[in-house]
């Protein structure tokens, strides 16, 4: 099986879920909690786990809070996939893509928001533009196939 970023991320998500479910299944809320950390991470999805990995790389003390009894967040719902555009890997494969094409592709779908959680108002084009321009950042954390 070829190791791709997508398969690597899927494997990480599944592994995190399998390892975390028994450990976090029935935690009791502490009566008193007093601690200091360099970083507090809210959410154990892709972004939260990435933040935790960066904190560990930077030798920062961190705590991660997750409301579910398992890790994975919405990354579990989408199979561990995320969309980016204009990556080095796409360029190597001759795929013509860009942040602008990503933005144009995302805007029509933004009006098809799910019922929960409710988001007020129409999609804001500036937010979609920010997503398109910054989504590729996390890709740099995962090596391309064949890279260490």
Secondary structure, DSSP 8 states (H G I E B T S, - for coil): ----HHHHHHHHHHHHHHHHHHHHTT----S------SEEEE--SHHHHHHHHHHHHTT--EEEE-SSSSS-HHHHHTTT-----S-HHHHHTT----HHHHHHHHHHHTTS--SSS---SS--HHHHHHHHHHGGGGGGGS--TT--
